[in-house]
Amino acid sequence: MNVTLTPEDQAFRAELHTFLKTHLTPDLVRASRLNTSVFSDPEPCLRWHKLLHERGWVAPLWPVEYGGTGWSLTQRWIYETETARAGAPALSPLGLRMAGPVIMRFGTSEQKAHYLPRILAGTDYWCQGYSEPGSGSDLASLKTRARRVREADGTEVYRVDGSKIWTTHAHHANRMFALVRTGDETVKKHEGISFLLIDMQTPGITIRPIRSVSGDHEVNQVFFDDVRVPLEARVGEEGQGWTIAKYLLEFERGGAMSSGRLRGAYERLTRLADADVIAADPDASLALSQIELDIDALEATELRILATMTLGQNPGSTVSSMLKLRWSEIHQSITRLGMRLLGADALAWESMRPMDAHDSEAGLEDAARPIVAQYLNARAYTIFGGTSEIQREIIARELLS
C-alpha cells in the first residue's frame, strides 16, 4: 500500500533500513522465521530487544519522559511495518506493551522509577497472571486470593494462594503481573480484584509446564502457596484491579500494528505456491488472493486509526477488539493455507524446539519446517486475549447501543 511520506519520514525510513541491514543478523531472522509461537523464543527476543534499547528504539509506544522515541505516528507505522517485513523477532509484549503502560498510568513514583528502566533494558522478563482453571472469558470470577496480614515485625503484606493457567513463558519470567481477589464475599466480583506485581523467585511459587498440541512448551500452570507479596507491589488502589485490567487489555488487543508481520508471513507462504502446486490445487490461488486482500484491508484500517490518533482522538476498546479479531483470523488463514500447500509434507513432524537451534529432523526446507506447528499453535489465537466471540460482542455492543 502506497503512503505519502514527508522528506523527514523518508529519511527516517532510510535510517531504519541502514540499522536493520547492520544489526538484524541472519541468525536472528532465521530464529524469527522458524518460530512456531506468537511469542519469540527468549534468547533471540532479548538479543534483539537489547540492540533496540542501545539505539533508543525499543519502546515506540512510550512517552519520551519514560524512555520512548518521540516518533510521529507515521514513523511508528514505518518502524513496525519495516521491522516485521525484514523478519525481526517479535519483542515480548508483556513488559513493553502491558506492564509498562499500566505502571505509567497507575503506578507510584517509586514503582515507575524501579520497573520502567528494567523493562526498557530487558532486565525484567514478564508473564501475565490472569486466567485460572474455570475463569477464562469470565475473568471476574477468578478465585486466587490475596489476604492482607500483619507479620510478627508489624509489616503488612499480602499472602497469595491459588493458581493461574495458560501463563505464557512463566518458566522464563522473573516477574508476573497478576489479578487477585482481595475483597470478601460481600463485595461484587468486579470490585473485589486487585493488581499485583509478583517476584517469580518468591518461595511458594510452583510452575508446572503445559505441552501444547503443537509440541511447544510456551504455557504453564502456576501455583501460589502462601506467597508473600509486599503491599508496595500493588498497582493502584485495592479493588481497582478490574479497571486496570480493562485498560491493559486495550494494549494487549490493539497495541501493535500487525499488518507488516502478517504480510511477511504471507510472502513466505507464497514461496511454497509454485506453479506445480497451484496447478494441482487451483483454489489455492484464490485463497492466496483473499489473504492478500484481507491484509491490505487490515493495513488500511491501521492507517485510518493512525489518522484518527493524529487528530488527538482515542480509538477506544472497539477498535482494539476489531484489530485483535482480524489479525488472529488472518493469521489462522495463513497457517491453514500453509498446511494445504504442504500436501503430504504436512505429515512430517519435528519435535525439537526451538527449531532454529536444530537441523531439520524431517528433511524439510526452512520455509516449510514450522508450518505444521504454527498451524496447530494458531488454533489458540482466536481464544487468548479474549475469544473472537467476546470481541464480536464488544464491537456489537459499542456500535449498536
C-alpha positions in Angstrom: 0.0 0.0 0.0 1.4 3.4 -1.0 1.6 6.1 1.7 2.7 9.6 1.0 5.8 10.3 3.2 7.3 13.6 4.1 11.1 14.1 3.5 11.6 13.6 7.2 9.7 10.3 7.1 11.7 9.2 4.1 14.9 10.0 5.9 13.7 8.1 8.9 12.9 5.0 6.8 16.4 5.2 5.2 17.9 5.3 8.6 15.9 2.4 9.7 16.9 0.3 6.7 20.6 1.0 7.5 20.1 -0.1 11.1 18.3 -3.3 10.0 21.0 -4.1 7.5 23.7 -3.6 10.1 22.1 -5.2 13.2 19.4 -7.7 12.1 21.7 -10.6 11.6 20.8 -13.7 9.5 20.6 -15.9 12.6 18.0 -13.5 14.2 15.9 -13.6 11.0 16.1 -17.4 10.9 15.1 -17.7 14.5 12.1 -15.4 13.8 11.0 -17.3 10.7 11.4 -20.7 12.4 9.5 -19.6 15.4 6.3 -21.7 16.0 4.6 -19.5 18.6 3.1 -16.0 18.8 5.9 -15.3 21.3 9.5 -15.3 20.2 12.0 -17.6 22.0 13.5 -15.5 24.8 17.1 -15.8 23.6 16.7 -14.1 20.1 14.0 -11.9 21.5 16.2 -10.4 24.2 19.2 -10.1 21.9 17.1 -8.0 19.5 15.5 -6.1 22.5 18.9 -5.1 23.8 20.1 -3.9 20.3 17.0 -1.7 20.0 17.4 -0.5 23.6 21.0 0.6 22.8 19.7 2.5 19.8 16.8 4.1 21.9 14.2 2.4 19.7 12.8 -0.3 22.0 9.6 1.5 23.2 8.0 3.5 20.4 4.7 3.5 22.3 6.1 5.1 25.5 6.2 8.8 26.2 9.6 10.4 25.8 9.9 11.1 29.6 9.8 7.4 30.3 12.3 6.4 27.5 10.1 6.5 24.4 11.2 7.5 21.0 9.2 10.7 20.4 8.3 9.4 16.9 5.3 10.6 15.0 2.5 8.1 14.4 3.7 7.8 10.8 7.2 6.9 11.9 5.8 4.3 14.3 3.9 2.7 11.4 7.1 2.7 9.2 9.1 1.2 12.1 6.6 -1.6 12.9 5.9 -2.4 9.2 9.5 -2.4 8.1 11.0 -4.4 11.0 8.3 -7.0 10.7 8.7 -7.4 7.0 12.5 -7.6 7.4 12.0 -10.6 9.7 13.0 -9.2 13.1 12.0 -11.2 16.1 8.8 -10.1 17.8 9.5 -8.5 21.1 7.7 -9.8 24.1 4.6 -7.5 24.6 4.2 -8.3 28.3 6.6 -5.7 29.6 6.7 -3.1 26.9 3.1 -3.1 25.9 1.3 -4.3 29.0 3.1 -4.0 32.4 4.9 -0.8 31.3 1.8 1.3 30.3 -0.1 0.1 33.4 2.7 1.2 35.7 3.0 4.6 33.9 -0.8 5.1 34.3 -1.5 3.7 37.7 1.9 3.2 39.4 3.5 5.2 42.2 6.6 7.2 41.5 8.7 4.5 43.3 7.2 1.8 41.0 7.9 3.8 37.9 11.5 4.5 39.0 12.2 0.9 39.7 10.3 -1.1 37.0 10.3 1.1 33.9 14.1 1.2 33.4 14.3 -2.5 33.9 11.5 -3.1 31.3 13.4 -0.9 28.8 16.7 -2.7 29.4 15.1 -6.2 29.2 16.3 -6.9 32.8 12.8 -8.0 33.8 11.0 -10.6 31.7 7.3 -10.6 32.5 4.4 -13.1 32.4 0.7 -12.5 32.9 -1.4 -14.0 35.7 -4.9 -13.6 34.5 -6.7 -16.8 33.5 -7.4 -19.6 36.1 -9.0 -23.0 35.8 -12.7 -22.1 35.5 -12.0 -18.4 34.9 -11.1 -17.6 31.3 -13.6 -15.5 29.4 -15.4 -14.8 32.7 -12.2 -13.5 34.2 -14.0 -11.6 37.0 -14.9 -15.0 38.6 -11.2 -15.6 39.5 -10.5 -17.2 42.8 -6.8 -16.7 43.5 -6.9 -14.8 46.8 -4.5 -12.3 48.4 -5.1 -12.0 52.2 -3.8 -8.9 53.8 -1.9 -9.9 57.0 0.3 -8.3 59.6 3.6 -10.2 60.2 5.4 -10.5 63.5 7.5 -7.4 62.9 4.4 -5.3 62.2 4.8 -5.3 58.4 1.6 -5.6 56.4 1.9 -7.9 53.4 -0.4 -10.0 51.1 -0.4 -13.7 51.3 -1.4 -15.2 47.9 -3.0 -18.6 47.4 -4.5 -20.1 44.2 -3.3 -20.8 40.7 -3.1 -19.3 37.2 -3.2 -21.2 34.0 -2.1 -20.7 30.3 0.6 -18.5 31.7 2.9 -17.8 28.7 6.6 -18.0 29.4 6.2 -18.2 33.2 9.1 -20.6 33.1 11.3 -17.9 31.7 9.9 -14.9 33.6 11.2 -13.3 36.7 8.2 -11.0 37.1 4.4 -11.5 36.9 1.6 -9.0 36.9 -1.5 -10.7 38.3 -5.1 -10.2 39.2 -6.0 -11.5 42.6 -9.1 -11.3 44.8 -8.8 -9.1 47.8 -12.4 -8.4 48.5 -14.6 -10.7 50.6 -17.8 -12.4 49.5 -20.0 -9.3 50.2 -18.1 -7.3 47.5 -19.3 -7.5 43.9 -16.9 -9.8 41.9 -15.7 -7.0 39.6 -15.0 -4.7 42.6 -13.0 -7.1 44.8 -10.0 -7.6 42.5 -6.5 -6.0 42.9 -3.5 -5.8 40.6 -0.1 -7.2 42.0 3.4 -7.3 40.7 5.0 -10.6 41.9 8.6 -11.7 42.0 8.6 -15.2 40.4 11.5 -16.2 42.7 9.4 -15.9 45.8 9.1 -19.1 47.9 5.7 -20.8 47.5 5.5 -20.4 43.7 5.5 -23.7 41.6 5.4 -23.7 37.8 4.0 -26.8 36.0 4.6 -26.9 32.3 1.8 -27.5 29.8 2.9 -29.0 26.4 0.6 -27.9 23.7 -0.6 -30.0 20.7 1.9 -28.0 18.5 4.7 -29.5 20.5 5.7 -26.3 22.2 6.2 -25.5 25.8 5.1 -21.9 26.0 2.3 -22.0 28.6 2.2 -23.2 32.2 0.1 -23.5 35.3 1.4 -21.5 38.2 0.6 -22.4 41.8 0.7 -20.0 44.7 1.0 -21.5 48.2 1.1 -18.7 50.9 3.3 -16.5 48.7 4.4 -13.3 50.4 3.9 -10.1 48.3 4.7 -6.7 49.8 1.9 -4.1 49.8 4.0 -1.8 47.8 3.9 -4.3 44.9 0.2 -3.5 44.4 -0.5 -1.2 41.5 -3.4 1.3 42.1 -5.8 1.1 44.9 -7.1 -2.1 46.5 -10.1 -3.2 44.5 -9.1 -1.2 41.4 -7.8 -4.3 39.6 -10.7 -4.7 37.1 -10.3 -1.1 35.9 -6.6 -1.6 35.4 -7.2 -4.9 33.6 -9.6 -3.3 31.1 -7.0 -0.6 30.5 -4.3 -3.2 29.9 -6.5 -5.2 27.5 -6.7 -2.3 25.1 -2.9 -2.6 24.8 -2.9 -6.4 24.5 -5.6 -6.5 21.8 -4.7 -3.4 19.8 -1.4 -2.1 21.0 0.6 -3.1 17.9 0.3 -2.9 14.1 0.0 -6.4 12.8 -0.2 -6.0 9.0 3.6 -5.9 8.5 4.2 -9.2 10.3 1.2 -10.8 8.6 2.5 -9.6 5.2 5.9 -11.1 6.0 4.2 -14.5 6.8 2.2 -14.2 3.6 5.3 -13.6 1.5 7.0 -16.6 3.0 3.8 -18.6 2.2 3.9 -17.7 -1.5 7.3 -19.4 -1.8 5.5 -22.7 -1.3 3.0 -21.9 -4.0 5.0 -22.8 -7.1 3.4 -23.5 -10.5 3.1 -27.2 -9.9 1.3 -26.7 -6.5 -1.2 -24.2 -8.0 -1.8 -26.5 -11.0 -2.7 -29.3 -8.6 -4.9 -27.1 -6.5 -6.3 -24.1 -8.4 -8.4 -22.9 -5.5 -5.1 -22.3 -3.6 -4.5 -19.3 -5.8 -7.9 -17.8 -4.9 -7.1 -18.4 -1.2 -3.8 -16.6 -1.6 -5.5 -13.6 -3.2 -8.1 -13.5 -0.4 -5.4 -13.4 2.3 -3.6 -10.6 0.5 -6.8 -8.6 0.3 -7.5 -9.2 4.0 -4.0 -7.9 4.9 -4.5 -4.9 2.6 -7.8 -4.1 4.4 -6.2 -4.5 7.8 -3.4 -2.2 6.8 -5.8 0.4 5.6 -7.7 0.1 8.9 -4.4 0.6 10.8 -3.6 3.7 8.7 -7.1 5.1 9.3 -6.6 4.6 13.1 -3.3 6.4 12.8 -5.1 9.3 11.1 -7.6 9.4 13.9 -4.9 9.4 16.6 -3.1 12.2 14.8 -6.2 14.3 15.4 -6.0 13.6 19.1 -8.9 11.1 19.2 -8.7 7.8 21.2 -9.7 4.8 19.1 -11.0 3.0 22.2 -11.9 -0.6 23.1 -14.0 -1.2 20.0 -11.0 -0.7 17.6 -8.8 -2.8 19.9 -11.3 -5.6 19.7 -11.6 -5.3 15.9 -7.8 -5.4 15.3 -7.4 -8.4 17.6 -10.3 -10.2 15.9 -9.0 -9.6 12.4 -5.2 -10.3 12.9 -5.9 -13.5 14.7 -8.3 -14.7 12.0 -6.0 -13.7 9.1 -3.0 -15.5 10.8 -5.1 -18.6 11.1 -6.0 -18.4 7.4 -2.3 -18.1 6.5 -1.4 -21.2 8.5 -4.4 -23.1 7.2 -3.4 -22.5 3.6 0.2 -23.3 4.5 -0.9 -26.8 5.5 -2.8 -27.1 2.3 0.2 -26.1 0.2 2.5 -28.6 2.0 0.4 -31.5 0.9 1.9 -34.8 2.0 4.8 -32.9 3.7 2.3 -31.9 6.3 2.6 -35.4 7.7 6.2 -34.7 8.7 6.8 -33.8 12.3 9.7 -32.1 14.1 9.8 -32.3 17.9 12.9 -30.2 18.5 12.3 -26.7 20.0 13.4 -24.1 19.2 13.7 -25.1 15.6 16.4 -22.7 14.7 18.8 -24.4 17.1 18.5 -27.8 15.3 18.7 -29.1 11.8 15.5 -30.4 10.2 14.5 -33.9 11.5 12.1 -34.3 8.6 14.3 -33.1 5.8 12.1 -30.1 5.0 13.4 -26.7 3.9 13.3 -23.9 6.3 10.3 -22.3 4.5 8.2 -25.4 5.2 9.6 -26.6 8.6 7.5 -24.5 11.1 4.1 -24.6 9.2 2.6 -27.6 10.9 3.4 -26.4 14.4 2.4 -22.9 13.5 -0.9 -24.2 12.3 -1.6 -26.1 15.5 -0.4 -23.3 17.7 -2.6 -20.7 15.8 -5.8 -22.5 16.8 -5.4 -20.6 20.1 -5.2 -17.2 18.5 -8.9 -16.7 18.5 -9.1 -17.7 22.1 -6.3 -16.0 24.1 -6.6 -12.3 24.9 -10.4 -12.6 24.7 -12.1 -15.0 22.4 -13.4 -13.9 19.0 -16.9 -14.3 20.3 -16.1 -11.9 23.1 -14.5 -9.4 20.6 -17.7 -9.5 18.4 -19.9 -8.9 21.5 -17.8 -5.9 22.4 -17.9 -4.5 18.9 -21.7 -5.1 18.6 -22.4 -3.6 22.0 -20.5 -0.4 21.3 -21.7 0.1 17.7 -25.3 -0.8 18.2 -26.0 0.7 21.6 
